[in-house]
Amino acid sequence: MAAKIRRSGENSQEPPGELSQIIRETTSGNRVVKAFGMRIRDPKISRCRSALLRENMRWVRAATATAPIMDLLGAIVVPLLLLYRAIESSCTR
């Protein structure tokens, strides 16, 4: 699970840079850019945004799955350790 989160984190760093570069290239000819009203209909930007969304969603899925899995492991491992300790101490008597 940690490898998925790490890989997704690494992969999610590339699309924002690409998106920034594409937007900069697209708007470099404009003297004034209105940030809130700007809508660029460029297929490269659309693909880059989609890739960024996919990577972010992959990271979110992995991160949200980690906490319940760790809770479940804790709920299973702690009683098993206590049971092991109880069995071990009764055998040594």
Legacy VTK file of the C-alpha trace (Angstrom):
# vtk DataFile Version 3.0
C-alpha trace
ASCII
DATASET POLYDATA
POINTS 93 float
0.000 0.000 0.000
2.849 2.378 0.849
4.459 1.651 -2.515
1.230 2.630 -4.271
1.070 5.898 -2.345
4.746 6.634 -3.050
4.407 5.810 -6.772
1.239 7.865 -7.063
2.900 10.788 -5.288
5.808 10.660 -7.714
3.493 10.387 -10.727
1.264 13.222 -9.543
4.148 15.707 -9.580
4.602 15.621 -13.364
1.128 16.671 -14.644
0.957 19.986 -12.724
4.293 20.992 -14.226
3.142 20.014 -17.702
-0.161 21.832 -17.221
1.649 24.962 -16.069
3.976 24.799 -19.054
1.121 24.325 -21.551
-0.862 27.197 -20.072
2.242 29.413 -20.102
2.897 28.531 -23.758
-0.759 29.124 -24.653
-1.055 32.479 -22.909
2.442 33.833 -23.591
1.178 35.829 -26.579
-1.496 37.581 -24.501
-0.606 40.786 -22.712
-3.415 40.545 -20.138
-4.910 37.285 -18.948
-8.074 37.289 -16.889
-7.596 34.310 -14.614
-11.211 33.804 -13.556
-12.781 34.163 -16.990
-10.152 32.282 -18.934
-11.265 29.076 -20.607
-8.726 27.457 -22.855
-10.056 24.720 -25.064
-6.838 22.967 -25.913
-6.673 19.163 -26.177
-3.169 19.115 -24.599
-4.456 20.950 -21.543
-7.467 18.662 -21.322
-5.276 15.537 -21.467
-2.892 16.938 -18.880
-5.741 17.869 -16.517
-7.220 14.396 -16.909
-3.858 12.786 -16.104
-3.512 14.973 -13.016
-7.027 14.075 -11.862
-6.340 10.354 -12.372
-3.121 10.499 -10.337
-4.739 12.523 -7.561
-7.684 10.112 -7.366
-5.292 7.130 -7.278
-3.458 8.755 -4.363
-6.707 9.542 -2.533
-7.953 5.949 -2.931
-4.684 4.538 -1.606
-4.541 7.012 1.283
-8.158 6.405 2.340
-7.684 2.632 2.224
-4.595 2.748 4.436
-6.248 3.858 7.696
-8.976 1.167 7.788
-6.464 -1.533 6.861
-4.144 -0.450 9.678
-7.059 -0.384 12.127
-8.065 -3.888 11.074
-4.511 -5.165 11.419
-4.255 -3.610 14.866
-7.541 -5.212 15.906
-6.264 -8.609 14.783
-2.589 -8.480 15.783
-2.961 -7.141 19.355
-5.325 -9.924 20.509
-3.114 -12.519 18.790
-0.065 -11.179 20.622
-1.944 -11.255 23.927
-3.105 -14.808 23.219
0.439 -15.861 22.314
1.777 -14.311 25.526
-0.921 -16.044 27.596
-0.173 -19.428 26.003
3.576 -18.927 26.378
3.300 -17.991 30.064
1.042 -20.976 30.843
3.510 -23.365 29.175
6.465 -22.142 31.216
4.765 -22.748 34.566
LINES 1 94
93 0 1 2 3 4 5 6 7 8 9 10 11 12 13 14 15 16 17 18 19 20 21 22 23 24 25 26 27 28 29 30 31 32 33 34 35 36 37 38 39 40 41 42 43 44 45 46 47 48 49 50 51 52 53 54 55 56 57 58 59 60 61 62 63 64 65 66 67 68 69 70 71 72 73 74 75 76 77 78 79 80 81 82 83 84 85 86 87 88 89 90 91 92
